[in-house]
Amino acid sequence: MTDAEVDAFLREQGTGVLAMAAGGDAYAVPISFGYEAGRAVFAYWQFGPESTKEEYTAATDRACLTVYDVASAAEWRSALARGPLRALSAEEWADLCGLIDYNAWSPDFSEVRERRLSIVGYELRIDEATGFRREPGAGAE
């Protein structure tokens, strides 16, 4: 896929898998994201004071966001976006959370009553993105 096609694909998708690593230990989690050219933003939903996502985020130099859409074995698209992660300030999150509303899927936590839920915003600053697709009658590119 061209850079413009990768950009359009990431913009239209709202879910993917965020992969991080601490030493030799990998951790990947399904995640919703908002996107604008050069960055993806995430909401880490936390139900307590300890967060595995935050631990791995702190230990990861470059994360990888994998996004894919599969219609069939002969028709699919995927993209990898890599870069550093960082926590967003409350002001930045207020400015960027609209990106999540635009194209991300958000879980329904209405059943969470007794637990304390907090939201922390993070950004993946994309420094490398690649994409592939396969369409009926064509090879992968």
N, C-alpha and C positions, 0 to 999 in steps of 0.2 A: 504494500500500500504506500502511496505517496505521503509526504508529511501532512498535506491538506486533508487527505482521506483519514489518516490516523487522528488528526485533530477533530474532524467531524464525528468520527466513531466514538471517541472519548466523550465528546460533548453530548451525544445522544444516549449514551449508556448511563446508568446510575448505580450499577453494582459491579463488584469485582472481588478479587482476592488480594489482600495486602500481605506480602511476605517480608519478614524481617529475620534477623539472626543475632544471636548472642554467642560469641565464640563459635563453636562448631555446632550449636543447637539452633535449628530452624523453627520458625513459628509463622504460620499463615492463617489468616482469618478472613472470612467473607465480610465484606464491608460495603456500605453505601457511600457514594462520594458525589460532590459537586465539582464541576470542572470549568475552567476557563484556560485559555492558551497559556501553557507553561506551568500550570499547577492544578492539583486536585486537593480538595478540602474534605475532611472527615469529621464526624462527631464520634468520639469515644464515649459510649454509654457505660457508666460505671455504677455498680450496685453496692460498692463498699470501698474502704480505704485502700485496698490492695488491687492492683491492676496488672495482669500479665501483659496486656498490650502496652501499657506505659513502660514496664520494665524492658521489654524488647525494643520499644521505640528508642529509649535512652541508650541502648547498647548497639543500635544499628547505625552504621555510617551511611549506607545507601539502601533504601527499601525498593521493592518492586511491586507495582500494582499490575495485576493481570486482569484483563477485561476480555470477555469473549461472548459471542452470540452464535449459536449453532442451530441452523434450520434443519440440516440433514448432513449425512456424511459427505455429500457433494456440494454443500453450501454452508460456509461458515466464515466468520471473521474473528480475529483476535489481535490484541495489542498489548505490549509491555511498556510500561512507563517507569523509569528509574530515576532516583534522586534522593536527596536528604529529606528527613522529616523534622518538623519543629512544631512546638506547641504555639498556638495563637493566643495573643493577649485577648482580654475580654472585649476591647474595642475592635480589634481585627475580626474577632469572631462575629460580633454584631454586624460588621460591614459585609462579611463573607457568607454568613449562614443562609442568605438568599440563594446562593449557588446550590446548596443542598435542596432547598425547596424547589428549585428549577428542574433538576433532573435526577435526584437521588430518591431511593425508596427508604422510607423511615418506618421502623417497627412500631407496633402498637403496644405501649406499656401501660395501658389502662388497667390491667390486672395487677400491676405492681403497686401494692398498697402499703405493706409493712416495711418494705425495704426502702432505703434511701437511694435515690437515683440522682446522679450528677452527670453533666455533659461537659466534656473538654474538647475544644476544637484543635485540630492538627492540620498541617499543610504538608503535602509532598511537592517540593519544588522540582519539577521535571527537568532533568538535564539531558535525558536521552529517551526517545520513544521510537518504537518500531511496531509495524503491523503487518499482518498477513491475512490473506483471504483466499477462499476457493469458491468459485461459482460454477454452476452446471456448464459442462463443456470446456472448462478452463482448468489449468493447473493452479497450484498454490503460488501466490506471489506476495 
